[in-house]
């Protein structure tokens, strides 16, 4: 399968073909956010889609949260839904071309939306975007799907092979607090940028 273009993504959002979108911040991520003490950290959510995580973080006192997405449709939809969010924190750009430095990058269904052939490039880019000791935190599907994605699934062994050259895996385990439809079907992980 070839890479999806921003036009393809715009069409998916216009037609509502976003079955992975649960309509709110997922419980494992919410509980992770709730225990963060330093609210001044720089946070990036790439492939943010409807960006419920960004909305939750900003409403809970994290002023430095940024949304990055390839689809103008998803960015515009977020603006309409949450106009209080700073427009300068909405970045319409290709993740693989973007430049910046962050303490925390949040992964919520973006990795599963890119074609599997781009996964090593994703891990390399995450390494580049993280500050020293920065973390990638999020969720990954624990299984493959029986249809042509996105989303694309995988398993823990595949993910460890992809990320281990770039990041130290602190935690990678079945999420204990997934929503019911995803129970036992997603891995919660915390990874930290390797020292150079």
C-alpha positions in Angstrom: 0.0 0.0 0.0 1.2 3.5 -0.8 1.4 6.3 1.7 -1.9 8.2 2.2 -1.8 11.8 1.1 -3.2 14.7 3.0 -6.1 14.7 0.5 -6.9 11.1 1.5 -6.9 12.0 5.2 -9.1 15.0 4.5 -11.6 12.8 2.7 -11.6 10.3 5.6 -12.4 13.0 8.1 -15.1 14.5 5.9 -16.8 11.1 5.4 -16.4 10.2 9.1 -14.2 7.1 8.2 -12.3 7.3 11.5 -13.4 4.1 13.3 -10.5 4.3 15.7 -11.7 7.6 17.1 -13.4 7.0 20.4 -14.6 10.6 20.9 -12.7 11.4 24.1 -9.2 11.0 25.7 -8.5 7.3 26.3 -8.3 6.2 29.9 -4.7 5.0 29.9 -3.5 8.3 28.6 -5.8 10.4 30.9 -4.4 8.5 33.9 -0.8 9.1 32.7 -1.5 12.8 32.2 -3.1 13.1 35.6 0.1 12.0 37.4 2.4 14.5 35.6 3.7 17.1 38.0 5.6 19.5 35.7 2.9 21.3 33.7 5.3 23.5 31.8 6.8 20.7 29.7 6.7 20.9 25.9 4.2 18.3 24.5 3.6 17.2 20.9 0.7 15.1 19.7 1.5 14.1 16.1 -1.2 12.8 13.8 -3.5 14.2 16.4 -6.8 13.8 14.4 -9.6 15.1 16.6 -7.0 15.7 19.4 -9.0 14.9 22.5 -5.7 14.4 24.3 -4.6 18.0 23.5 -7.9 19.4 24.6 -7.7 17.5 27.9 -4.1 18.5 28.6 -4.8 22.2 27.8 -7.9 22.4 29.9 -5.9 20.8 32.8 -3.2 23.4 32.9 -0.6 22.3 30.3 0.0 25.4 28.2 2.7 24.0 26.0 0.8 21.3 24.1 1.0 21.3 20.3 -1.0 19.5 17.7 0.6 18.3 14.5 -1.5 16.9 11.7 -1.3 16.4 7.9 -5.0 17.0 7.4 -6.5 20.5 7.3 -9.9 18.9 7.8 -8.9 17.5 11.2 -7.2 20.8 12.3 -10.2 22.9 11.2 -12.6 20.5 13.0 -10.6 20.8 16.2 -10.6 24.6 15.9 -14.3 24.7 15.7 -14.8 22.3 18.6 -12.3 24.0 20.8 -11.7 27.6 19.8 -10.0 28.5 23.0 -7.0 26.4 22.0 -4.1 28.7 20.8 -4.0 28.7 17.0 -0.2 29.0 17.1 -0.2 25.5 18.6 -2.0 24.0 15.6 0.6 22.8 13.1 -0.5 21.7 9.7 2.5 19.8 8.4 3.9 16.4 7.4 5.3 14.7 10.6 8.3 13.4 8.7 9.3 17.0 7.6 8.5 18.8 10.9 11.3 20.3 13.0 11.0 20.9 16.8 12.0 19.8 20.3 9.7 18.3 22.9 9.9 16.8 26.4 6.9 14.5 25.7 5.4 13.1 22.6 2.0 11.4 22.9 1.2 8.5 20.6 -2.5 7.8 20.1 -3.4 5.9 16.9 -0.9 7.9 14.7 1.6 5.1 14.5 -1.1 2.6 13.5 -2.3 5.0 10.7 1.0 5.1 8.8 1.9 2.4 6.4 4.1 -0.3 8.1 7.0 0.6 5.7 7.3 4.0 7.4 7.5 2.7 11.0 11.3 2.7 11.2 11.3 6.3 9.9 8.7 7.2 12.5 10.9 5.9 15.3 13.9 7.8 13.9 11.8 11.0 13.7 10.6 10.6 17.2 14.2 10.4 18.4 15.0 13.6 16.5 12.0 15.5 18.0 12.7 14.5 21.6 14.8 16.6 23.9 17.5 14.7 25.9 15.6 12.4 28.3 12.4 13.1 26.5 9.7 10.5 26.4 7.3 8.9 23.9 4.2 7.7 25.7 1.1 6.1 24.3 -0.9 3.1 23.1 -0.3 0.5 20.3 -2.6 -2.2 19.1 -1.6 -5.7 20.2 -3.0 -7.5 17.1 -3.2 -7.3 13.3 -6.4 -6.4 11.7 -8.2 -8.6 9.2 -8.7 -5.8 6.7 -6.6 -3.4 4.7 -5.7 -0.5 7.1 -5.4 2.0 8.4 -5.3 1.2 11.2 -2.4 -1.2 10.9 -1.7 -3.5 13.9 1.2 -5.4 15.2 2.6 -7.0 18.3 5.0 -6.3 21.1 8.0 -8.1 19.5 7.6 -6.0 16.3 7.3 -2.8 18.3 10.4 -3.6 20.4 12.4 -4.2 17.3 11.3 -0.9 15.7 11.9 1.3 18.7 14.8 -0.3 20.6 17.5 1.3 18.4 16.3 4.8 19.3 14.5 4.6 22.6 14.8 2.8 26.0 11.6 1.0 26.6 10.7 1.7 30.2 7.2 0.1 30.1 5.4 -1.9 27.4 2.5 -4.0 28.7 -1.2 -4.7 28.1 -3.1 -1.7 29.3 -5.0 -2.5 32.5 -7.5 0.3 32.0 -8.4 0.2 28.3 -12.0 1.0 27.3 -14.1 -2.1 27.0 -13.9 -2.5 23.2 -10.1 -2.4 23.4 -9.6 -4.5 26.5 -6.6 -6.8 26.2 -6.1 -5.3 22.7 -3.7 -2.4 23.3 -0.3 -1.9 24.8 0.5 1.0 27.0 4.1 2.1 26.8 6.6 4.7 28.1 9.9 5.0 26.2 12.7 7.4 26.7 15.2 8.9 24.2 18.5 7.0 24.3 21.6 8.9 25.4 23.7 9.7 22.4 
